[in-house]
Amino acid sequence: MAAKLVGVAAAVRLSSQKGGRLLTEQEVAQSWRKLFKGGDFDESVWAKAEALIDELRCESPLRHRLTNELNELRKLRAVDAV
């Protein structure tokens, strides 16, 4: 799983270095699935998820969906921790 997370982080860094080119929605969705596939989330996963969301245009429906999904995952994590 660590290799997958490194790949996601590298993709986000690479896109930021390409003169501001944002990832496509398809690239973000694919990276998102890989990021959350394992089910064990630490702080680096949350940070990478936020970085992926930031790659999307503000008006993107995918950005809004993933933002809501991330918020729900955080709520579920908080409930499980109690």
N, CA, C and O of each residue as an XYZ file, in Angstrom:
328
protein
N       0.821     -1.193      0.000
C       0.000      0.000      0.000
C       0.858      1.248      0.000
O       0.486      2.249     -0.612
N       1.995      1.212      0.670
C       2.863      2.382      0.727
C       3.309      2.792     -0.663
O       3.413      3.983     -0.953
N       3.575      1.819     -1.529
C       3.992      2.148     -2.893
C       2.886      2.877     -3.644
O       3.157      3.795     -4.418
N       1.650      2.473     -3.419
C       0.527      3.144     -4.068
C       0.413      4.589     -3.600
O       0.163      5.493     -4.398
N       0.599      4.795     -2.301
C       0.516      6.151     -1.765
C       1.638      7.012     -2.294
O       1.430      8.192     -2.576
N       2.824      6.446     -2.436
C       3.940      7.195     -3.007
C       3.604      7.575     -4.437
O       3.908      8.687     -4.869
N       2.982      6.672     -5.174
C       2.592      6.960     -6.552
C       1.594      8.097     -6.637
O       1.691      8.943     -7.526
N       0.640      8.127     -5.728
C      -0.350      9.212     -5.694
C       0.338     10.529     -5.377
O       0.088     11.543     -6.028
N       1.204     10.508     -4.374
C       1.909     11.736     -3.990
C       2.783     12.230     -5.131
O       2.852     13.432     -5.390
N       3.451     11.307     -5.814
C       4.305     11.686     -6.931
C       3.478     12.292     -8.056
O       3.908     13.262     -8.680
N       2.307     11.743     -8.323
C       1.445     12.285     -9.369
C       0.994     13.697     -9.026
O       0.939     14.561     -9.902
N       0.676     13.936     -7.774
C       0.250     15.268     -7.356
C       1.411     16.246     -7.481
O       1.234     17.358     -7.980
N       2.609     15.837     -7.027
C       3.780     16.712     -7.139
C       4.111     16.976     -8.596
O       4.406     18.110     -8.971
N       4.065     15.946     -9.413
C       4.396     16.083    -10.822
C       3.448     17.052    -11.500
O       3.886     17.891    -12.287
N       2.174     16.955    -11.216
C       1.211     17.850    -11.853
C       1.451     19.283    -11.409
O       1.255     20.211    -12.194
N       1.866     19.477    -10.180
C       2.128     20.823     -9.688
C       3.369     21.413    -10.337
O       3.477     22.630    -10.484
N       4.301     20.562    -10.724
C       5.537     21.027    -11.324
C       5.392     21.286    -12.812
O       6.273     21.911    -13.404
N       4.348     20.845    -13.420
C       4.156     20.992    -14.862
C       3.507     22.318    -15.216
O       2.579     22.362    -16.024
N       3.978     23.376    -14.630
C       3.446     24.680    -14.983
C       2.004     24.873    -14.585
O       1.264     25.591    -15.257
N       1.593     24.243    -13.504
C       0.236     24.440    -13.018
C      -0.799     23.556    -13.689
O      -1.993     23.754    -13.467
N      -0.389     22.584    -14.503
C      -1.349     21.693    -15.148
C      -2.047     20.859    -14.091
O      -1.407     20.170    -13.297
N      -3.355     20.933    -14.094
C      -4.140     20.139    -13.159
C      -4.310     18.733    -13.702
O      -4.303     18.511    -14.913
N      -4.464     17.788    -12.787
C      -4.782     16.426    -13.197
C      -6.173     16.409    -13.808
O      -7.014     17.244    -13.473
N      -6.414     15.467    -14.697
C      -7.755     15.322    -15.239
C      -8.644     14.703    -14.167
O      -8.152     14.132    -13.194
N      -9.941     14.818    -14.351
C     -10.870     14.208    -13.399
C     -10.679     12.701    -13.365
O     -10.796     12.086    -12.305
N     -10.391     12.108    -14.496
C     -10.168     10.664    -14.549
C      -8.923     10.287    -13.742
O      -8.936      9.290    -13.020
N      -7.854     11.069    -13.856
C      -6.634     10.795    -13.097
C      -6.872     10.945    -11.592
O      -6.375     10.149    -10.794
N      -7.627     11.958    -11.220
C      -7.931     12.172     -9.804
C      -8.779     11.027     -9.270
O      -8.500     10.503     -8.192
N      -9.812     10.634    -10.009
C     -10.694      9.542     -9.570
C      -9.915      8.238     -9.418
O     -10.135      7.491     -8.464
N      -9.017      7.966    -10.342
C      -8.215      6.751    -10.273
C      -7.276      6.790     -9.064
O      -7.149      5.801     -8.340
N      -6.632      7.913     -8.851
C      -5.734      8.056     -7.698
C      -6.506      7.972     -6.396
O      -6.019      7.411     -5.415
N      -7.717      8.531     -6.385
C      -8.568      8.498     -5.182
C      -8.896      7.057     -4.803
O      -8.803      6.675     -3.637
N      -9.280      6.261     -5.803
C      -9.609      4.854     -5.540
C      -8.403      4.104     -4.976
O      -8.541      3.318     -4.039
N      -7.244      4.342     -5.535
C      -6.027      3.687     -5.047
C      -5.712      4.128     -3.624
O      -5.298      3.320     -2.792
N      -5.905      5.389     -3.356
C      -5.579      5.951     -2.048
C      -6.406      5.324     -0.933
O      -5.886      5.043      0.147
N      -7.693      5.103     -1.194
C      -8.594      4.605     -0.157
C      -8.896      3.111     -0.271
O      -9.764      2.603      0.439
N      -8.204      2.416     -1.141
C      -8.473      1.006     -1.361
C      -8.170      0.143     -0.131
O      -8.905     -0.804      0.148
N      -7.109      0.453      0.600
C      -6.669     -0.381      1.713
C      -7.562     -0.342      2.930
O      -7.692     -1.352      3.622
N      -8.181      0.786      3.216
C      -9.058      0.890      4.364
C      -8.385      1.349      5.643
O      -9.072      1.620      6.628
N      -7.061      1.445      5.659
C      -6.327      1.905      6.840
C      -5.771      3.288      6.541
O      -4.835      3.424      5.753
N      -6.342      4.320      7.167
C      -6.005      5.688      6.820
C      -5.258      6.376      7.949
O      -5.695      6.356      9.100
N      -4.126      6.986      7.609
C      -3.415      7.810      8.572
C      -3.453      9.263      8.075
O      -4.107      9.570      7.079
N      -2.765     10.122      8.761
C      -2.816     11.548      8.421
C      -2.293     11.828      7.012
O      -2.769     12.747      6.346
N      -1.319     11.044      6.558
C      -0.788     11.283      5.215
C      -1.841     10.998      4.142
O      -1.855     11.644      3.094
N      -2.715     10.037      4.403
C      -3.784      9.722      3.440
C      -4.750     10.900      3.336
O      -5.175     11.262      2.239
N      -5.097     11.498      4.480
C      -6.005     12.642      4.455
C      -5.362     13.808      3.694
O      -6.033     14.484      2.914
N      -4.089     14.039      3.916
C      -3.387     15.132      3.241
C      -3.323     14.885      1.734
O      -3.506     15.812      0.945
N      -3.066     13.655      1.337
C      -3.007     13.325     -0.091
C      -4.386     13.447     -0.730
O      -4.508     13.884     -1.874
N      -5.414     13.065      0.003
C      -6.780     13.207     -0.516
C      -7.107     14.683     -0.744
O      -7.683     15.043     -1.771
N      -6.743     15.522      0.204
C      -6.980     16.961      0.035
C      -6.193     17.515     -1.139
O      -6.689     18.371     -1.871
N      -4.962     17.032     -1.325
C      -4.150     17.484     -2.459
C      -4.790     17.078     -3.782
O      -4.763     17.840     -4.748
N      -5.363     15.883     -3.823
C      -6.060     15.447     -5.036
C      -7.266     16.340     -5.320
O      -7.502     16.737     -6.461
N      -8.018     16.648     -4.282
C      -9.183     17.521     -4.453
C      -8.748     18.885     -4.980
O      -9.415     19.471     -5.833
N      -7.633     19.379     -4.469
C      -7.124     20.678     -4.907
C      -6.706     20.689     -6.370
O      -6.583     21.755     -6.973
N      -6.488     19.514     -6.940
C      -6.124     19.420     -8.356
C      -7.314     19.685     -9.283
O      -7.136     19.926    -10.477
N      -8.515     19.640     -8.728
C      -9.722     19.804     -9.547
C     -10.173     21.264     -9.580
O      -9.939     22.031     -8.646
N     -10.818     21.616    -10.670
C     -11.380     22.970    -10.784
C     -12.418     23.181     -9.687
O     -13.075     22.238     -9.245
N     -12.551     24.413     -9.263
C     -13.489     24.736     -8.180
C     -14.922     24.339     -8.520
O     -15.677     23.928     -7.639
N     -15.295     24.459     -9.782
C     -16.678     24.174    -10.180
C     -16.905     22.709    -10.562
O     -18.002     22.346    -10.989
N     -15.897     21.878    -10.415
C     -15.996     20.480    -10.811
C     -16.965     19.707     -9.912
O     -16.842     19.751     -8.688
N     -17.922     19.004    -10.513
C     -18.813     18.155     -9.709
C     -18.036     17.065     -8.960
O     -18.409     16.686     -7.849
N     -16.958     16.565     -9.571
C     -16.145     15.554     -8.901
C     -15.491     16.135     -7.652
O     -15.379     15.450     -6.635
N     -15.063     17.379     -7.722
C     -14.462     18.038     -6.553
C     -15.461     18.078     -5.402
O     -15.109     17.784     -4.260
N     -16.687     18.436     -5.699
C     -17.722     18.510     -4.662
C     -18.049     17.121     -4.106
O     -18.243     16.960     -2.901
N     -18.109     16.130     -4.985
C     -18.412     14.758     -4.544
C     -17.305     14.225     -3.642
O     -17.577     13.649     -2.589
N     -16.052     14.418     -4.060
C     -14.937     13.906     -3.268
C     -14.781     14.664     -1.948
O     -14.402     14.076     -0.936
N     -15.070     15.952     -1.957
C     -15.032     16.730     -0.714
C     -16.049     16.175      0.274
O     -15.737     15.987      1.450
N     -17.258     15.915     -0.199
C     -18.296     15.346      0.663
C     -17.916     13.941      1.133
O     -18.142     13.587      2.290
N     -17.342     13.151      0.240
C     -16.922     11.802      0.601
C     -15.821     11.842      1.668
O     -15.843     11.055      2.614
N     -14.872     12.748      1.516
C     -13.800     12.881      2.503
C     -14.358     13.293      3.862
O     -13.937     12.773      4.896
N     -15.298     14.218      3.856
C     -15.927     14.631      5.114
C     -16.657     13.467      5.779
O     -16.591     13.310      6.998
N     -17.347     12.656      4.991
C     -18.050     11.492      5.534
C     -17.072     10.461      6.103
O     -17.315      9.882      7.162
N     -15.967     10.240      5.391
C     -14.956      9.308      5.888
C     -14.371      9.789      7.209
O     -14.121      8.987      8.110
N     -14.154     11.081      7.325
C     -13.636     11.639      8.584
C     -14.648     11.457      9.715
O     -14.273     11.148     10.846
N     -15.925     11.649      9.407
C     -16.963     11.457     10.435
C     -16.995      9.989     10.880
O     -17.085      9.703     12.073
N     -16.920      9.071      9.928
C     -16.927      7.656     10.254
C     -15.707      7.282     11.109
O     -15.807      6.492     12.048
N     -14.591      7.853     10.770
C     -13.364      7.597     11.544
C     -13.517      8.113     12.967
O     -13.084      7.456     13.914
N     -14.130      9.283     13.127
C     -14.327      9.866     14.444
C     -15.271      9.003     15.280
O     -15.053      8.830     16.479
N     -16.310      8.466     14.658
C     -17.267      7.603     15.357
C     -16.591      6.309     15.770
O     -16.810      5.824     16.880
N     -15.771      5.741     14.894
C     -15.065      4.507     15.208
C     -14.059      4.686     16.328
O     -13.779      3.746     17.073
N     -13.513      5.890     16.452
C     -12.503      6.154     17.476
C     -13.122      6.277     18.866
O     -12.427      6.155     19.874
N     -14.433      6.519     18.914
C     -15.103      6.712     20.221
C     -15.455      5.426     20.855
O     -16.019      5.412     21.949
